[in-house]
Amino acid sequence: MAEFKQWVIPLNQKSQEVTPSGSTIEYEEFSSEIDVIGPLLYRLFQECWQDVELGHMVEGSVLELSFTEAPDLFVVYDGYLTVATKSWHMHLCVEENLGGPLCRTPVEQRQHRVIKRAALYRRSSTTGRAFGWGIQFWNGADERMMTLFLPSPYLGDDEDLLPEGKPRLEKLALYEELRSTYILGERPIPYEQNPLTRPYIAVCTSSRCNPSRNWQPTAEALKASLSEQGLDIPVQTTGCLEVCKLGPVVFHSGDRTWFTRATPKIAKQIVEDFLVSGEAIPGHHYPADATAVQSKSTRQPAEAS
């Protein structure tokens, strides 16, 4: 894994789009690499969720969603970032979607789905007055993906228009922070590591897989063993992990390793033998010949927190 760099190298790429109504949209592009996109999305969805809306805009249709509290789930699995609240959830392809443990996604689709362009934007009226700020993503086919809407100084807390000549310019602080960090490279990314690529362990709870219905003892065994070993790796539950009828199924995101029939005893082995000592667990890797399975001599053991 490449070393994480806190300073973004500016792309210095600007473009302008004129809408049919005569207004303009100015785009300032930044890198779509995961070590740039990841911290930015973490900052917005985990720390500034109350200031951000997201949606999709196509001619004749606009979808906008807002947060009423911090997301319950924020995790990347097989290239897709999932952000879930109590009432809705979204998926955004931030890395190549390989297609589960068997890598079923064709190369062309992997390139099509993932974010390939990202830009901070500013909308201006025909008179030149800016009135909208946000972030736009495009996929590998240059199609518009998700749009993130940033605070506008012309709107109040209830999205009502503020009195003429009385904008709340402090609401531009988030836009200016992001521009300084990701467009101009004037300040560092505010994390020492990419929060989006932090390793985690997931336990499948899908009702479509009968053996996975008794997942609780496995999850508890993983948490207990990780604590005993002093490893700061979160354990979370998840839906289908694309390994059916072989549960309980466990996934380690750090090296894309799937484990099947992970009883509490095997869960303890996953931590002590695989994560700590770098040993394979015969009969429990999926697929059986997974290249992610490495011997102790080639695999880097996990580090204690």
C-alpha positions in Angstrom: 0.0 0.0 0.0 1.3 3.4 -1.0 2.3 5.8 1.7 -0.5 8.3 2.6 0.4 11.9 1.8 -1.4 14.7 3.7 -0.6 17.3 1.1 -2.6 17.3 -2.2 -0.8 18.2 -5.4 -3.1 20.8 -7.2 -4.3 19.7 -10.6 -4.7 23.4 -11.8 -7.6 22.3 -14.0 -10.5 24.7 -14.4 -13.5 24.6 -16.8 -16.7 26.4 -17.2 -20.2 25.2 -18.3 -22.9 27.6 -19.5 -26.4 26.4 -18.9 -29.3 26.9 -21.3 -30.6 29.6 -18.9 -27.4 31.6 -19.2 -26.0 30.9 -15.8 -22.5 29.4 -15.4 -20.9 26.6 -13.5 -17.2 26.9 -12.7 -15.4 23.6 -12.0 -12.1 23.2 -10.2 -10.9 19.6 -10.4 -9.0 17.6 -7.8 -7.6 14.1 -7.8 -10.1 11.2 -7.7 -7.5 8.9 -6.0 -8.9 7.1 -2.9 -6.3 8.9 -0.7 -7.9 12.2 -1.7 -11.5 11.2 -2.1 -11.6 9.2 1.1 -10.6 11.9 3.6 -12.8 14.4 1.9 -15.9 12.1 2.1 -15.1 11.3 5.7 -14.9 14.9 6.6 -18.2 15.7 4.9 -20.3 12.7 6.0 -18.8 11.9 9.4 -17.9 15.3 10.7 -19.9 17.9 8.7 -23.0 15.8 8.0 -25.3 18.6 9.3 -24.0 20.9 6.6 -24.1 18.6 3.6 -26.8 17.4 1.3 -26.4 14.9 -1.5 -28.3 14.0 -4.6 -28.5 13.3 -8.3 -29.3 15.9 -10.9 -30.4 15.2 -14.5 -32.4 17.3 -16.8 -36.0 17.3 -15.5 -35.2 15.5 -12.2 -33.4 16.4 -8.9 -33.0 14.2 -5.9 -31.8 15.8 -2.7 -31.2 14.0 0.7 -30.1 15.5 4.0 -28.9 14.1 7.3 -30.8 14.5 10.5 -28.0 12.9 12.5 -24.6 11.3 11.9 -24.7 8.2 9.6 -25.1 4.8 11.3 -22.8 3.2 8.8 -19.8 4.5 6.8 -17.7 1.8 5.2 -16.2 0.7 1.9 -16.8 -2.9 0.7 -15.5 -4.0 -2.7 -15.0 -0.5 -4.0 -18.4 0.9 -2.9 -18.7 3.4 -0.1 -21.9 2.8 1.8 -23.4 5.6 3.9 -26.5 4.6 5.8 -28.9 6.5 8.0 -32.0 5.2 9.8 -34.3 6.2 6.8 -32.1 5.9 3.7 -28.7 4.8 2.4 -26.5 5.4 -0.6 -23.6 3.7 -2.4 -20.8 5.5 -4.3 -18.0 3.6 -6.2 -14.8 5.1 -4.9 -12.5 2.3 -6.0 -12.7 -0.4 -8.6 -15.6 -2.8 -7.9 -13.9 -6.2 -8.5 -17.1 -8.3 -8.0 -16.7 -10.1 -4.7 -14.2 -12.8 -3.9 -14.4 -14.3 -7.3 -13.8 -10.9 -9.1 -16.8 -11.3 -11.4 -17.0 -7.7 -12.5 -15.6 -7.3 -16.1 -12.7 -4.8 -16.4 -14.8 -2.5 -18.6 -17.5 -2.2 -15.9 -14.9 -1.6 -13.2 -13.6 1.4 -15.1 -17.1 2.6 -15.9 -18.4 2.6 -12.3 -15.6 4.2 -10.4 -15.1 7.9 -9.8 -12.8 9.2 -12.5 -13.3 13.0 -12.2 -14.0 15.1 -9.2 -14.5 18.9 -8.9 -15.5 21.6 -6.6 -18.1 23.8 -8.3 -19.6 27.2 -8.0 -22.8 28.3 -9.8 -23.3 31.9 -10.8 -26.3 33.8 -12.2 -26.4 35.6 -15.5 -25.2 38.7 -13.6 -22.2 36.9 -12.2 -23.4 36.5 -8.6 -22.5 33.1 -7.2 -25.4 31.3 -5.7 -24.6 27.6 -5.4 -21.5 25.6 -4.1 -20.8 21.9 -4.1 -18.9 18.9 -5.4 -19.5 17.0 -8.6 -18.3 13.4 -9.4 -18.1 11.8 -12.8 -17.6 8.1 -13.6 -15.3 6.4 -16.1 -17.8 7.1 -19.0 -17.8 10.8 -18.0 -21.4 10.5 -16.8 -22.5 12.7 -13.8 -22.6 10.7 -10.6 -23.5 12.0 -7.2 -23.6 15.7 -6.4 -22.8 17.0 -2.9 -24.4 20.4 -2.0 -22.5 22.6 0.3 -24.0 25.4 2.5 -25.2 28.6 0.7 -24.8 32.0 2.4 -28.2 33.0 0.9 -30.2 30.3 2.6 -31.3 30.2 6.3 -31.3 27.2 8.5 -34.7 26.1 7.1 -33.6 26.5 3.5 -35.5 29.8 3.3 -34.1 32.7 1.3 -32.4 35.3 3.6 -33.3 39.0 3.2 -31.7 40.8 0.3 -28.2 42.1 1.1 -27.9 40.0 4.3 -26.1 36.8 3.4 -24.5 34.7 6.1 -21.0 34.6 4.5 -19.7 32.4 7.3 -21.6 29.5 5.7 -18.9 29.5 3.0 -16.3 28.3 5.5 -16.6 24.7 4.6 -16.3 25.4 0.8 -13.2 27.6 1.5 -11.6 24.9 3.7 -12.1 22.2 1.0 -10.9 24.5 -1.7 -7.8 25.4 0.3 -7.0 21.7 1.0 -8.0 19.9 -2.2 -7.8 22.5 -5.0 -5.0 24.9 -3.9 -2.9 22.5 -1.7 -2.5 25.3 0.9 -3.3 23.2 4.0 -2.9 19.5 4.7 -5.5 16.8 4.8 -6.6 16.8 8.5 -5.8 13.1 9.0 -2.6 11.2 9.3 -4.1 8.2 7.6 -7.0 7.7 5.1 -10.1 7.1 7.3 -11.7 5.3 4.4 -9.1 2.6 4.1 -8.8 1.7 7.7 -9.0 -2.1 8.0 -12.1 -3.6 9.5 -13.7 -7.0 10.0 -17.2 -7.7 8.8 -19.5 -10.5 9.8 -22.3 -11.5 7.4 -25.9 -11.5 8.9 -27.7 -12.1 5.7 -31.0 -14.1 6.1 -30.4 -15.6 2.6 -27.6 -17.7 4.0 -29.0 -20.1 6.7 -25.6 -20.8 8.4 -25.0 -17.0 8.8 -28.1 -16.6 11.0 -26.1 -17.6 14.0 -23.5 -14.9 13.6 -23.6 -13.3 17.0 -21.2 -15.8 18.8 -18.7 -15.3 15.9 -18.9 -11.5 16.2 -18.4 -11.7 20.0 -15.5 -14.1 19.7 -13.8 -11.8 17.2 -14.2 -8.7 19.4 -12.9 -10.6 22.5 -9.9 -12.0 20.7 -9.0 -8.6 19.1 -9.2 -7.1 22.6 -6.9 -9.8 24.0 -4.4 -9.2 21.3 -4.5 -5.4 21.6 -5.6 -4.9 18.0 -7.7 -1.8 17.2 -9.7 -3.3 14.4 -13.5 -2.6 14.4 -15.9 -5.5 14.0 -19.2 -4.7 12.2 -22.1 -6.6 10.9 -23.1 -6.5 7.2 -25.4 -7.8 4.6 -24.5 -10.5 2.0 -20.7 -10.8 1.5 -21.2 -12.7 -1.7 -20.2 -16.1 -0.2 -23.5 -17.9 0.2 -24.4 -21.0 2.2 -20.9 -21.2 3.8 -21.6 -19.1 6.9 -20.8 -17.7 9.3 -18.8 -15.6 6.8 -16.2 -13.2 7.9 -14.4 -10.6 5.8 -11.1 -8.8 6.5 -10.9 -5.6 4.5 -7.2 -5.0 5.0 -6.2 -7.6 2.5 -9.6 -8.6 1.0 -9.8 -12.0 2.7 -13.0 -14.0 3.1 -13.4 -16.8 5.7 -16.2 -19.4 5.7 -17.7 -21.5 8.4 -16.2 -19.1 11.0 -17.4 -20.6 14.2 -16.2 -18.8 17.5 -13.2 -21.2 17.5 -12.3 -20.2 13.9 -12.9 -16.6 14.8 -10.2 -16.8 17.5 -7.9 -18.4 14.9 -8.6 -15.6 12.4 -7.2 -13.1 14.9 -4.4 -15.1 16.5 -3.1 -17.1 13.5 -4.1 -15.0 10.5 -3.9 -11.4 11.7 -1.2 -11.7 14.3 1.0 -14.5 13.0 0.3 -14.3 9.3 -0.7 -18.0 9.1 -3.3 -19.3 6.7 -6.4 -21.1 8.1 -6.8 -24.3 6.0 -10.3 -25.1 4.9 -11.7 -21.7 5.8 -10.5 -19.3 3.1 -12.7 -18.4 0.2 -12.0 -19.1 -2.5 -9.8 -22.0 -1.5 -7.0 -20.9 -3.7 -7.4 -17.2 -2.9 -4.2 -15.3 -3.7 -4.8 -13.2 -0.6 -3.8 -16.2 1.5 -0.1 -15.8 2.2 2.3 -17.7 4.3 3.9 -16.3 7.4 7.1 -15.6 5.4 5.3 -13.3 3.0 2.4 -11.8 4.8 2.8 -8.8 7.1 1.3 -9.5 10.6 -1.0 -7.1 12.1 0.4 -4.4 14.4 -1.0 -3.9 17.9 -2.5 -0.5 18.7 
